[in-house]
Amino acid sequence: MSPETRAMNGRPLLSLVLLGGVFVMEGFDIAAMALAVPRLTDMGLDPAGFGWVFTALLVGLGAGGALLAPLGDRFGRRMLIVGGCVITGAATLATSTAGSITEFLVWRFVTGLALGACLPNVSALSAELAPDRLRATIMAVVSAGIPLGIAIAGLTAPEIIDLGGWQGLFIAPGAMAVALAVALWLILSGERPPAEDVKPGEKRAKLPQLVLFSAPWLFPFMVFATMLALNALNLYLLNSWLPTVLPQAGMTLDDAARVSGVVQLAGLAIGIGASLLLDRWHKAWTLVLLFGAMAVCFAGVFVTAPDPVMWTVLLCVGVGGASAGGMVLPGLCAYLFPARLLSSAVGMGVLVARLGAFAGPPLGGWMLANEIPAQTFLGVAALPALACVVVALLVPAALKRREAVEAKAEAEKAFG
C-alpha cells in the first residue's frame, strides 16, 4: 500500500463517498445533453444535428484519458481529480449559455477533456483505498454513480425544466462539480506516488501508458479495451438517443425521460451484482452472462411491437446492462494490471474505447435522420453485446499474463 493510500486511512469512507459523487456528477452531465436535445427545437436546432455534439464529449474524454489521466500515476491523484472537477463545472455551466450547435460542441469537448483527466484517477484511487479481495466491488460501487446520476437526471428532468428550463439540466451538474472540487481538495492527500511502487527490474516510465502496448501487457489491455469499446458504443448510442427514440414508440417526452432514469437504476443493481460475482466467482462467465442477457433483451425489443411495459422491462436489462458494463469493466482492470498501472490502463482504455463510442451518437443520428423504426434502432445494440460475449471468453488467458509476471518477479526476488 502506498503512502498516499495510508495517509487517507483515517477517512477512507468519506473519500470513497466523494469519489462516488464525481461519478454521479458525470452521469447527470451525460444525461443532461440527451434530455435537453428534444427540447431545443424551439431554438430552431434539429435534434438529428446533435450527433457530433455527443461525439465531442467522447473525443474530449478520450484525449483527456490518454494524455492527462496518466499524470496521476506520477504526480498524485488529487491534482487531476480536483482540477478535472473545476474545469468540468465551469464548462458545464457554460453549456447552459449555448445558443448554437457549434457552441454546444465546443463546451462538450472541454467538459469531456476535463472528465477524461479526472475519472481514471477516481477509479484508480478507489481501487487503492479498497481491500484487495473487494477491489472490483468497491470500484463498481463508486462508479455506480454514473447510472445513478443518469437516473436522477431522467427522473427529475421534468421538474428541473419546469424550474429552470433546459438550462437547469446543465446548471445542476455544473454546480455539483464545483462543490465536489472544494470537498475533494480538503479530504484527499496530495502526495506523489512513491518510486518504490515499481517492481524489481523495472524503471518508472516517463510515459507509463506506453508500457501497455508492449509485452506482457498488450494482450490483457486489448481484451479489456475491446470490451470497453464495444460496450461504450452501446452506452453512448442508447444514453444519447433513448429520450428521443422512445417518443417515436408512443411515449411522451416526460415518460421517455423517466424510463431513461428507471433503466439506469436497474443498471446500478445489475452492476453491483455482477461486480460481486466478478470478485467471488468466475470472471469470464460473469461477463458472458452480463453481455449475453443484454443481447437477448435487445433482440426481444427488435422482434416485438412497441409496448411501454414490456419494452421498459427489456430495456432495464439491455440499457441497464450497458451501464453496468461501464461499472464492472474497470473492476476487471484491477485484476488484469498492478496498481502502478491502473490510472494508465483505465485512461488508455478510455481512449481506445472512444474509437467504438465515437460511432454511437453519429450512428443514432443517422438512424434518426433516416426514420429507422424504434425497434430496429434499439435492436442494433444486440450486435456489440454479442461481440462482448466473444471477447469475454479471452479473459482467463489475459489474467494468466499478470500471474506469470508476478511469479517471475517473486522468483527473481527470491534468488537475488
Legacy VTK file of the C-alpha trace (Angstrom):
# vtk DataFile Version 3.0
C-alpha trace
ASCII
DATASET POLYDATA
POINTS 416 float
0.000 0.000 0.000
1.427 3.405 -0.969
1.942 6.300 1.464
-0.735 8.182 -0.486
-3.213 5.486 0.451
-2.002 5.141 4.028
-2.365 8.871 4.553
-6.078 8.581 3.938
-6.730 5.538 6.083
-8.361 7.705 8.787
-11.119 8.795 6.406
-11.391 6.262 3.552
-15.188 6.047 3.641
-15.651 9.801 3.191
-13.074 9.736 0.403
-14.951 6.947 -1.393
-18.289 8.734 -0.976
-16.873 11.883 -2.546
-15.245 9.882 -5.331
-18.616 8.257 -5.982
-20.070 11.763 -6.124
-17.772 12.566 -9.049
-19.330 9.693 -10.986
-22.845 10.847 -10.012
-21.988 14.265 -11.418
-20.658 12.685 -14.628
-23.779 10.573 -15.055
-26.045 13.596 -14.628
-23.860 15.559 -17.049
-24.026 12.799 -19.692
-27.816 12.616 -19.398
-28.257 16.407 -19.470
-27.419 16.753 -23.163
-29.608 13.805 -24.193
-32.537 15.170 -22.172
-32.074 18.706 -23.492
-31.885 17.841 -27.211
-35.589 17.077 -27.844
-36.448 20.346 -26.058
-34.217 22.573 -28.198
-36.463 22.590 -31.265
-37.893 25.964 -30.148
-34.409 27.400 -30.799
-34.515 26.099 -34.369
-31.986 23.334 -33.665
-32.573 19.954 -35.365
-32.154 17.005 -32.925
-30.503 14.888 -35.647
-27.741 17.500 -35.894
-26.532 16.820 -32.342
-24.769 13.548 -33.183
-21.401 15.320 -33.363
-22.129 17.221 -30.154
-22.424 13.902 -28.333
-19.258 12.749 -30.089
-17.364 15.890 -28.999
-17.770 14.803 -25.381
-16.306 11.409 -26.269
-13.356 12.929 -28.147
-12.592 15.014 -25.090
-12.908 12.008 -22.776
-10.527 10.006 -24.931
-7.942 12.778 -25.215
-8.091 13.570 -21.516
-7.905 9.905 -20.561
-4.875 9.205 -22.735
-2.869 12.419 -22.413
-3.714 13.771 -18.955
-5.029 10.977 -16.719
-1.710 9.015 -16.631
-0.098 12.017 -14.934
-1.876 10.848 -11.795
0.443 7.827 -11.658
3.428 10.198 -11.393
2.201 13.307 -9.585
-0.659 12.079 -7.406
-4.395 11.675 -7.888
-5.667 14.808 -6.144
-4.342 17.308 -8.686
-6.025 15.519 -11.609
-9.280 14.823 -9.761
-9.757 18.306 -8.303
-8.602 20.133 -11.430
-10.872 17.979 -13.574
-13.871 18.791 -11.376
-13.187 22.538 -11.509
-12.941 22.625 -15.315
-15.922 20.288 -15.720
-18.025 22.573 -13.542
-17.038 25.679 -15.483
-17.602 24.076 -18.906
-20.935 22.546 -17.912
-22.202 25.853 -16.561
-21.047 27.497 -19.796
-23.060 24.923 -21.786
-26.242 26.392 -20.293
-25.480 29.605 -22.211
-25.030 27.916 -25.620
-27.232 29.055 -28.465
-25.918 27.079 -31.441
-24.757 23.561 -32.245
-21.183 24.849 -32.575
-21.249 26.335 -29.071
-22.664 23.119 -27.636
-19.927 21.158 -29.439
-17.095 23.306 -28.044
-18.296 23.214 -24.438
-18.995 19.484 -24.542
-15.466 18.848 -25.820
-13.958 20.859 -22.948
-16.194 19.012 -20.486
-15.044 15.657 -21.872
-11.372 16.662 -21.737
-11.673 17.508 -18.034
-13.643 14.364 -17.204
-11.149 12.245 -19.148
-8.321 13.554 -16.962
-10.297 13.100 -13.764
-12.245 9.836 -13.948
-9.436 7.269 -14.473
-7.763 8.693 -11.370
-11.013 8.427 -9.444
-11.200 4.733 -10.428
-7.545 4.122 -9.585
-7.788 5.833 -6.199
-10.936 3.903 -5.283
-9.028 0.683 -6.072
-6.113 1.799 -3.883
-8.479 2.517 -0.991
-10.245 -0.849 -1.305
-9.268 -4.170 0.318
-7.657 -6.477 -2.266
-10.469 -9.034 -2.058
-13.146 -6.409 -2.787
-11.430 -4.256 -5.384
-13.901 -4.881 -8.203
-16.888 -4.446 -5.898
-15.641 -1.175 -4.383
-14.728 0.189 -7.806
-18.173 -0.793 -9.103
-19.986 0.793 -6.166
-18.051 4.031 -6.685
-18.614 4.020 -10.461
-22.271 3.170 -9.832
-22.562 6.916 -9.536
-22.760 7.091 -13.345
-26.062 5.186 -13.753
-27.282 6.767 -10.516
-26.560 10.225 -11.895
-28.241 9.386 -15.212
-31.240 8.012 -13.300
-31.519 11.112 -11.118
-31.347 13.310 -14.210
-34.050 11.338 -16.004
-36.398 11.134 -13.020
-36.041 14.793 -12.054
-35.772 16.329 -15.535
-39.446 17.395 -15.806
-39.255 19.274 -12.505
-35.829 20.809 -13.229
-37.005 22.014 -16.644
-40.160 23.490 -15.103
-37.988 25.469 -12.684
-35.047 26.488 -14.872
-35.755 25.477 -18.453
-33.404 23.176 -20.335
-30.549 25.261 -18.952
-31.225 23.854 -15.491
-30.102 20.436 -16.733
-26.545 21.832 -17.010
-26.582 24.214 -14.054
-27.248 21.350 -11.606
-24.210 19.136 -12.500
-22.011 22.209 -13.028
-22.667 23.456 -9.509
-22.170 19.944 -8.136
-18.766 19.646 -9.848
-17.529 22.882 -8.258
-18.734 21.803 -4.799
-17.019 18.417 -5.188
-13.756 20.097 -6.198
-13.690 22.042 -2.925
-14.535 18.997 -0.783
-12.026 16.729 -2.544
-9.247 19.292 -2.211
-9.792 19.276 1.542
-10.132 15.497 2.055
-7.697 13.856 -0.386
-3.962 13.537 0.112
-1.742 15.382 -2.339
1.297 13.125 -2.026
3.009 11.783 -5.127
3.119 8.008 -5.704
6.445 6.600 -4.446
9.204 5.312 -6.729
9.352 2.023 -4.828
5.950 1.165 -6.309
7.865 -0.091 -9.348
8.574 -3.832 -9.499
12.150 -5.160 -9.302
13.991 -4.827 -12.581
11.656 -2.136 -13.923
12.193 1.615 -14.283
9.448 4.169 -13.879
8.470 5.116 -17.418
8.204 8.753 -18.400
5.067 7.767 -20.313
3.692 4.806 -18.326
0.766 4.375 -20.724
3.187 3.153 -23.424
4.034 0.117 -21.261
0.547 -1.186 -22.059
1.452 -1.566 -25.738
4.313 -3.967 -25.152
4.662 -7.466 -23.720
3.375 -8.730 -21.374
0.574 -6.166 -21.003
-0.573 -5.752 -24.619
-2.882 -8.781 -24.711
-4.654 -8.063 -21.374
-5.017 -4.417 -22.360
-6.550 -5.255 -25.739
-9.057 -7.656 -24.132
-10.021 -5.000 -21.593
-10.119 -2.113 -24.100
-12.058 -4.054 -26.748
-14.872 -4.840 -24.325
-14.820 -1.229 -23.149
-15.088 -0.016 -26.759
-17.959 -2.310 -27.692
-19.860 -1.549 -24.514
-19.173 2.190 -24.891
-20.695 2.086 -28.390
-23.917 0.793 -26.849
-23.697 3.040 -23.801
-23.451 6.270 -25.778
-25.771 5.207 -28.583
-28.506 4.413 -26.068
-27.952 7.103 -23.455
-27.635 9.791 -26.134
-30.789 8.959 -28.055
-33.148 6.992 -25.794
-35.145 10.088 -24.694
-35.553 10.994 -28.393
-36.335 7.498 -29.716
-38.892 6.340 -27.135
-41.447 9.053 -28.052
-41.447 7.524 -31.538
-42.790 4.371 -29.859
-45.718 6.285 -28.375
-44.302 7.648 -25.108
-44.482 11.283 -24.025
-41.240 13.239 -23.548
-41.681 13.127 -19.774
-42.396 9.375 -19.779
-39.361 8.762 -22.007
-37.189 10.766 -19.597
-38.448 8.746 -16.632
-37.899 5.419 -18.423
-34.348 6.595 -19.145
-33.948 7.050 -15.397
-35.576 3.769 -14.374
-33.321 1.665 -16.632
-30.267 3.277 -15.023
-31.462 2.272 -11.558
-31.751 -1.271 -12.900
-28.229 -0.944 -14.293
-26.954 0.105 -10.884
-28.337 -3.071 -9.307
-27.050 -5.239 -12.169
-23.603 -3.637 -11.967
-23.194 -4.185 -8.239
-24.405 -7.784 -8.525
-22.092 -8.511 -11.451
-19.152 -6.945 -9.613
-19.737 -9.163 -6.595
-19.684 -12.139 -8.955
-16.503 -10.820 -10.560
-14.814 -10.729 -7.141
-16.113 -14.063 -5.907
-16.884 -16.201 -8.973
-15.560 -16.926 -12.468
-14.685 -13.626 -14.115
-15.196 -14.691 -17.726
-18.569 -16.345 -17.117
-19.750 -13.292 -15.167
-19.119 -11.136 -18.221
-20.632 -13.691 -20.610
-23.800 -13.731 -18.504
-23.971 -9.919 -18.359
-23.466 -9.244 -22.058
-25.433 -12.300 -23.182
-28.507 -11.143 -21.250
-28.171 -7.706 -22.859
-28.078 -9.191 -26.356
-31.186 -11.295 -25.705
-33.149 -8.290 -24.419
-32.245 -6.027 -27.336
-33.232 -8.835 -29.692
-36.519 -9.042 -27.779
-37.208 -5.352 -28.443
-36.381 -5.862 -32.129
-38.983 -8.616 -32.604
-41.838 -7.069 -30.581
-44.246 -4.243 -31.294
-43.813 -1.095 -29.176
-45.226 -1.729 -25.719
-44.305 0.639 -22.848
-44.375 -2.013 -20.119
-42.604 -4.827 -21.997
-40.021 -2.522 -23.517
-39.259 -0.938 -20.145
-38.576 -4.385 -18.678
-36.360 -5.413 -21.595
-34.512 -2.096 -21.586
-33.850 -2.399 -17.861
-31.605 -5.363 -18.693
-30.379 -4.061 -22.076
-29.652 -0.380 -21.444
-29.120 -1.042 -17.737
-26.652 -3.767 -18.660
-24.631 -1.326 -20.775
-24.366 1.000 -17.786
-23.488 -1.983 -15.598
-20.717 -2.901 -18.036
-19.226 0.541 -17.506
-19.148 -0.220 -13.779
-17.844 -3.795 -13.977
-15.062 -3.489 -16.556
-12.876 -1.074 -14.523
-13.098 -3.656 -11.726
-11.745 -6.273 -14.119
-8.890 -3.867 -14.863
-7.831 -4.066 -11.194
-7.269 -7.824 -11.659
-5.547 -7.536 -15.044
-2.962 -4.888 -14.051
-0.869 -3.986 -10.994
-1.729 -0.831 -9.025
1.161 1.138 -10.558
-0.506 0.855 -13.995
-4.136 1.357 -13.024
-4.548 5.027 -13.997
-2.671 4.394 -17.230
-4.705 1.275 -18.067
-8.053 2.912 -17.335
-7.014 6.145 -19.056
-5.769 4.429 -22.207
-8.757 2.107 -22.072
-10.959 5.201 -22.148
-9.126 6.412 -25.257
-9.372 3.098 -27.128
-12.987 2.712 -26.016
-13.821 6.029 -27.635
-12.967 4.537 -31.026
-16.097 2.444 -30.532
-18.053 5.062 -28.638
-17.450 7.702 -31.324
-19.633 5.636 -33.641
-22.605 5.539 -31.250
-24.041 9.084 -31.401
-23.498 9.612 -35.168
-24.968 6.165 -35.853
-28.013 7.100 -33.815
-28.264 10.462 -35.581
-28.093 8.715 -38.958
-30.841 6.249 -37.993
-32.963 9.086 -36.650
-32.488 11.184 -39.807
-33.444 8.171 -41.952
-36.546 7.441 -39.841
-35.393 3.974 -38.788
-38.132 2.381 -36.628
-37.570 2.376 -32.877
-37.470 -1.454 -32.817
-34.575 -1.541 -35.289
-32.793 1.379 -33.622
-32.724 -0.431 -30.277
-32.262 -3.898 -31.777
-28.938 -2.851 -33.351
-27.478 -2.767 -29.820
-27.640 -6.582 -29.676
-24.651 -6.831 -32.043
-21.988 -5.115 -29.864
-23.315 -7.022 -26.842
-22.804 -10.338 -28.664
-19.287 -9.303 -29.643
-18.535 -8.611 -25.952
-19.584 -12.180 -25.151
-16.944 -13.493 -27.567
-14.175 -11.257 -26.184
-15.081 -12.170 -22.590
-14.050 -15.750 -23.329
-10.443 -14.478 -23.645
-10.364 -13.102 -20.087
-8.818 -16.225 -18.459
-5.858 -16.071 -20.846
-5.440 -12.349 -20.112
-5.418 -12.966 -16.345
-2.645 -15.537 -16.744
-0.335 -12.865 -18.162
-0.304 -10.932 -14.888
0.088 -14.153 -12.898
3.153 -15.010 -14.971
4.683 -11.547 -14.448
4.179 -11.690 -10.689
5.523 -15.244 -10.457
8.657 -14.190 -12.355
9.128 -11.145 -10.102
8.802 -13.303 -6.974
11.332 -15.779 -8.329
13.819 -13.004 -9.143
13.356 -11.538 -5.672
13.846 -14.902 -4.003
17.018 -15.799 -5.924
18.551 -12.435 -5.829
LINES 1 417
416 0 1 2 3 4 5 6 7 8 9 10 11 12 13 14 15 16 17 18 19 20 21 22 23 24 25 26 27 28 29 30 31 32 33 34 35 36 37 38 39 40 41 42 43 44 45 46 47 48 49 50 51 52 53 54 55 56 57 58 59 60 61 62 63 64 65 66 67 68 69 70 71 72 73 74 75 76 77 78 79 80 81 82 83 84 85 86 87 88 89 90 91 92 93 94 95 96 97 98 99 100 101 102 103 104 105 106 107 108 109 110 111 112 113 114 115 116 117 118 119 120 121 122 123 124 125 126 127 128 129 130 131 132 133 134 135 136 137 138 139 140 141 142 143 144 145 146 147 148 149 150 151 152 153 154 155 156 157 158 159 160 161 162 163 164 165 166 167 168 169 170 171 172 173 174 175 176 177 178 179 180 181 182 183 184 185 186 187 188 189 190 191 192 193 194 195 196 197 198 199 200 201 202 203 204 205 206 207 208 209 210 211 212 213 214 215 216 217 218 219 220 221 222 223 224 225 226 227 228 229 230 231 232 233 234 235 236 237 238 239 240 241 242 243 244 245 246 247 248 249 250 251 252 253 254 255 256 257 258 259 260 261 262 263 264 265 266 267 268 269 270 271 272 273 274 275 276 277 278 279 280 281 282 283 284 285 286 287 288 289 290 291 292 293 294 295 296 297 298 299 300 301 302 303 304 305 306 307 308 309 310 311 312 313 314 315 316 317 318 319 320 321 322 323 324 325 326 327 328 329 330 331 332 333 334 335 336 337 338 339 340 341 342 343 344 345 346 347 348 349 350 351 352 353 354 355 356 357 358 359 360 361 362 363 364 365 366 367 368 369 370 371 372 373 374 375 376 377 378 379 380 381 382 383 384 385 386 387 388 389 390 391 392 393 394 395 396 397 398 399 400 401 402 403 404 405 406 407 408 409 410 411 412 413 414 415
